[in-house]
């Protein structure tokens, strides 16, 4: 094993650890406060959908001989850059996301005080429904393609690889929007109270190392299609870094002296709540 191979392996272990541990501070903080106020269920709910899709696509890229063969046919004989730690990370993240979501949907089971943020917004429910319908549409196209099991036709025809890409893009969509509700919520309340900054710092570290590992792997293959062929993993790190920097700025610069106020709003989409009441 050369130095770069060793460095890639180390980065993979460290980013896996950082990203995995980043899921613990938020539910632990909510448990200590006995409430999820200051946060919204939209974030963990989207995470459940995103990591379920991410786990499914990672397993297909790593374990399926057909998917790997179609990938190689489309990308000049290369293999997917998905590693085993990507699978274990996504499986662990899905479990923790389900636990976190249960704190919102079943607060009594956790002994939490009620919070209006426990109800998912119509916007997020619409995103979830749209993603599922989109994957179903691509699957129907692939099922109707006579070359779906072909390797030689993987470059120009609809094959099972495209169905896996459709599933993986669900994670990409979720990653792009999942932090937005919380960022806007913090802005409206002029506070980050209830939102764990420790998890954000760990997420930032994982994002940087994830990009570094994928860049090294692509360099070793002498072909950057290792990134273009796995855009979800690359975007996952970049988008996370952008939002992490926003949260760090909110916590340490904009609202560092903010305190929780009586009557602080518990839901991001107040208009959504009002429309339900009305």
VEXPALO-429689 format. One record per residue (C-alpha): x, y, z. Coordinates in nm, 4 decimals, decimal comma. Layout:
# residues N
         c1         c2         c3
          X          Y          Z
...
//
This chain:
# residues 278
         c1         c2         c3
     0,0000     0,0000     0,0000
     0,1414     0,3373    -0,1055
     0,1224     0,6593     0,0954
    -0,1832     0,7952    -0,0869
    -0,3688     0,4652    -0,0505
    -0,2895     0,4699     0,3211
    -0,3967     0,8344     0,3498
    -0,7245     0,7575     0,1722
    -0,7928     0,4722     0,4137
    -0,7174     0,6927     0,7160
    -0,9392     0,9735     0,5841
    -1,2164     0,7206     0,5274
    -1,1982     0,5946     0,8858
    -1,1805     0,9444     1,0359
    -1,4630     1,0920     0,8264
    -1,6743     0,7861     0,8989
    -1,6139     0,8352     1,2706
    -1,6740     1,2119     1,2636
    -1,9944     1,1890     1,0596
    -2,1220     0,8946     1,2638
    -2,0595     1,0617     1,5991
    -2,2196     1,3837     1,4668
    -2,5627     1,2177     1,4915
    -2,5445     1,1796     1,8698
    -2,5145     1,5356     2,0097
    -2,8590     1,6522     1,8862
    -3,0745     1,3702     2,0313
    -2,8665     1,3762     2,3506
    -2,9184     1,7519     2,3828
    -3,2930     1,7124     2,3314
    -3,2996     1,4320     2,5886
    -3,1153     1,6455     2,8414
    -3,3531     1,9393     2,7825
    -3,6570     1,7052     2,7757
    -3,7854     1,8902     2,4699
    -3,7193     1,9305     2,0992
    -3,8059     2,3013     2,1077
    -3,5657     2,5135     1,9063
    -3,5586     2,2532     1,6301
    -3,7984     2,1092     1,3739
    -3,8857     1,7510     1,2788
    -3,8280     1,8375     0,9122
    -3,4523     1,7804     0,9488
    -3,4522     1,4254     1,0931
    -3,7493     1,3225     0,8798
    -3,5660     1,4200     0,5616
    -3,2597     1,2402     0,6946
    -3,4589     0,9176     0,7227
    -3,5561     0,9353     0,3574
    -3,2127     1,0470     0,2432
    -3,0110     0,7868     0,4274
    -3,2483     0,5065     0,3315
    -3,1812     0,6000    -0,0321
    -2,8093     0,6444     0,0315
    -2,7831     0,3012     0,1951
    -2,9691     0,1329    -0,0908
    -2,7529     0,2949    -0,3610
    -2,4269     0,2286    -0,1739
    -2,5130    -0,1379    -0,1330
    -2,5960    -0,1675    -0,5027
    -2,2691    -0,0012    -0,6107
    -2,0654    -0,2135    -0,3695
    -2,2304    -0,5558    -0,3877
    -2,4164    -0,5902    -0,7194
    -2,2060    -0,7471    -1,0001
    -2,4544    -0,6167    -1,2609
    -2,4438    -0,2569    -1,1361
    -2,0655    -0,2623    -1,1124
    -2,0365    -0,4070    -1,4636
    -2,2731    -0,1452    -1,6077
    -2,0805     0,1278    -1,4247
    -1,7526    -0,0012    -1,5717
    -1,9044    -0,0077    -1,9209
    -2,0232     0,3506    -1,8884
    -1,7056     0,4865    -1,7289
    -1,4254     0,3236    -1,9300
    -1,3633     0,0199    -1,7129
    -1,3488     0,2005    -1,3787
    -1,5123     0,0745    -1,0615
    -1,7401     0,2770    -0,8284
    -1,5566     0,4702    -0,5549
    -1,8031     0,3533    -0,2899
    -1,6188     0,1951     0,0044
    -1,7447    -0,0374     0,2764
    -1,7319     0,2439     0,5309
    -1,9883     0,4304     0,3155
    -2,2312     0,1434     0,3713
    -2,1744     0,1200     0,7454
    -2,1990     0,4972     0,7782
    -2,5299     0,5203     0,5908
    -2,6797     0,2276     0,7861
    -2,5758     0,3813     1,1182
    -2,7024     0,7247     1,0099
    -3,0407     0,5800     0,9154
    -3,0823     0,4163     1,2565
    -2,9877     0,7367     1,4418
    -3,2170     0,9435     1,2198
    -3,5060     0,7119     1,3037
    -3,4288     0,7497     1,6743
    -3,4136     1,1290     1,6423
    -3,7396     1,1398     1,4469
    -3,9102     0,9343     1,7170
    -3,8307     1,2115     1,9666
    -4,0584     1,4404     1,7645
    -4,3322     1,2002     1,6598
    -4,3563     1,0199     1,9958
    -4,2516     1,2792     2,2568
    -4,4487     1,1130     2,5363
    -4,2423     0,7961     2,5010
    -3,9336     1,0068     2,5701
    -4,0940     1,2136     2,8456
    -4,0576     1,5327     2,6424
    -4,2595     1,8510     2,6741
    -4,4936     1,9172     2,3779
    -4,3574     2,1187     2,0854
    -4,5311     2,2491     1,7749
    -4,2207     2,1591     1,5750
    -4,3133     1,7927     1,6167
    -4,5380     1,8120     1,3098
    -4,3689     1,7913     0,9683
    -4,4415     2,0759     0,7284
    -4,6381     2,0298     0,4089
    -4,3317     2,1401     0,2161
    -4,1229     1,8519     0,3493
    -4,4031     1,6004     0,3047
    -4,4322     1,7197    -0,0542
    -4,0579     1,6760    -0,1108
    -4,0718     1,3218     0,0283
    -4,3689     1,2323    -0,1911
    -4,2055     1,3858    -0,4993
    -3,8836     1,1899    -0,4459
    -4,0695     0,8611    -0,4123
    -4,2756     0,9301    -0,7243
    -3,9624     1,0298    -0,9176
    -3,7847     0,7055    -0,8321
    -4,0979     0,5079    -0,9231
    -4,1107     0,6838    -1,2622
    -3,7468     0,5999    -1,3429
    -3,7980     0,2416    -1,2285
    -4,0928     0,2055    -1,4637
    -3,8812     0,3348    -1,7541
    -3,6016     0,0896    -1,6730
    -3,8455    -0,1987    -1,6408
    -3,9760    -0,1125    -1,9876
    -3,6264    -0,1097    -2,1393
    -3,5265    -0,4360    -2,3137
    -3,1582    -0,3566    -2,2457
    -3,2012    -0,3077    -1,8693
    -2,9817    -0,6118    -1,7873
    -2,7278    -0,5383    -2,0584
    -2,3700    -0,4355    -1,9966
    -2,2770    -0,3406    -2,3522
    -2,5754    -0,1055    -2,3847
    -2,5125     0,0681    -2,0507
    -2,3659     0,3754    -2,2213
    -2,6696     0,4756    -2,4248
    -2,9702     0,2782    -2,2943
    -3,1807     0,2775    -1,9814
    -3,0348     0,0104    -1,7520
    -3,0511    -0,0780    -1,3831
    -2,7604     0,1577    -1,3189
    -2,9943     0,4474    -1,3992
    -3,2454     0,3221    -1,1446
    -2,9726     0,3180    -0,8792
    -2,8705     0,6696    -0,9783
    -3,2327     0,7808    -0,9375
    -3,2335     0,6397    -0,5842
    -2,8992     0,8027    -0,5038
    -3,0232     1,1412    -0,6277
    -3,2888     1,1306    -0,3557
    -3,0049     1,1679    -0,1074
    -2,8633     1,4551    -0,3115
    -3,1979     1,6390    -0,3108
    -3,2416     1,5808     0,0615
    -2,8896     1,7034     0,1357
    -2,9459     2,0246    -0,0588
    -3,2624     2,1196     0,1338
    -3,2569     1,9413     0,4695
    -3,0627     2,2112     0,6579
    -3,2619     2,5022     0,5172
    -3,5604     2,4827     0,7569
    -3,3333     2,4897     1,0628
    -3,1181     2,7727     0,9263
    -3,4276     2,9845     0,8613
    -3,5704     2,8875     1,1992
    -3,2544     3,0100     1,3734
    -3,2695     3,3327     1,1722
    -3,6314     3,4012     1,2673
    -3,5720     3,3353     1,6354
    -3,2307     3,5043     1,6399
    -3,1054     3,2039     1,8368
    -2,9443     2,8608     1,7948
    -3,0625     2,7375     2,1331
    -3,1707     2,3753     2,1114
    -2,9578     2,3120     1,8006
    -2,6329     2,1280     1,8810
    -2,3227     2,3038     1,7510
    -2,1072     2,0017     1,8442
    -2,2820     1,7940     1,5820
    -2,2202     2,0690     1,3259
    -1,8462     2,0822     1,3995
    -1,8200     1,7054     1,3602
    -2,0226     1,7225     1,0394
    -1,7841     1,9870     0,9016
    -1,4811     1,7690     0,9754
    -1,6447     1,4700     0,8074
    -1,7377     1,6696     0,4992
    -1,3834     1,7955     0,4428
    -1,2305     1,4503     0,4846
    -1,4940     1,2851     0,2643
    -1,4059     1,5159    -0,0249
    -1,0358     1,4612     0,0390
    -1,0749     1,0822     0,0295
    -1,2758     1,0848    -0,2920
    -1,0281     1,3225    -0,4562
    -0,7359     1,0965    -0,3641
    -0,9162     0,7877    -0,4941
    -0,9942     0,9611    -0,8238
    -0,6339     1,0806    -0,8570
    -0,5056     0,7270    -0,8012
    -0,7332     0,6042    -1,0801
    -0,6027     0,8883    -1,3011
    -0,9615     0,9690    -1,3943
    -1,1935     1,2220    -1,2268
    -1,4980     1,0247    -1,3348
    -1,4577     0,8735    -0,9891
    -1,6266     1,1961    -0,8807
    -1,8547     1,2548    -1,1767
    -1,9611     0,8911    -1,1591
    -2,0550     0,9256    -0,7914
    -2,1864     1,2841    -0,7662
    -2,3940     1,2185    -0,4539
    -2,0961     1,1414    -0,2314
    -1,9104     1,4474    -0,3641
    -2,2102     1,6792    -0,3259
    -2,2823     1,5373     0,0188
    -1,9542     1,6748     0,1480
    -1,9711     2,0104    -0,0322
    -2,3293     2,1010     0,0599
    -2,2782     1,9926     0,4198
    -1,9727     2,2162     0,4491
    -2,1662     2,5170     0,3173
    -2,4492     2,4754     0,5671
    -2,2102     2,3941     0,8518
    -2,0377     2,7272     0,7958
    -2,3768     2,9020     0,8067
    -2,4633     2,7370     1,1394
    -2,1199     2,8122     1,2835
    -2,1622     3,1784     1,1869
    -2,5078     3,1882     1,3447
    -2,3893     3,0255     1,6658
    -2,0570     3,1974     1,7235
    -2,1097     3,5351     1,5534
    -2,4698     3,6398     1,4909
    -2,6565     3,4923     1,7876
    -2,3839     3,4069     2,0364
    -2,5460     3,6101     2,3153
    -2,9025     3,4988     2,2425
    -3,1068     3,3348     2,5159
    -3,4207     3,1289     2,4883
    -3,7210     3,3583     2,5055
    -4,0648     3,2839     2,6441
    -4,3026     3,2073     2,3617
    -4,0194     3,1362     2,1197
    -4,1649     2,9871     1,8031
    -4,1319     2,6104     1,7782
    -4,2158     2,5702     1,4101
    -4,0362     2,7003     1,1066
    -4,3292     2,7188     0,8719
    -4,5675     2,9290     1,0781
    -4,7769     2,9978     0,7735
    -4,8185     2,6250     0,7266
    -4,9397     2,5863     1,0837
    -5,1771     2,8776     1,0517
    -5,3261     2,7347     0,7332
    -5,3945     2,4079     0,9139
    -5,5701     2,5883     1,1997
    -5,7613     2,8084     0,9598
//
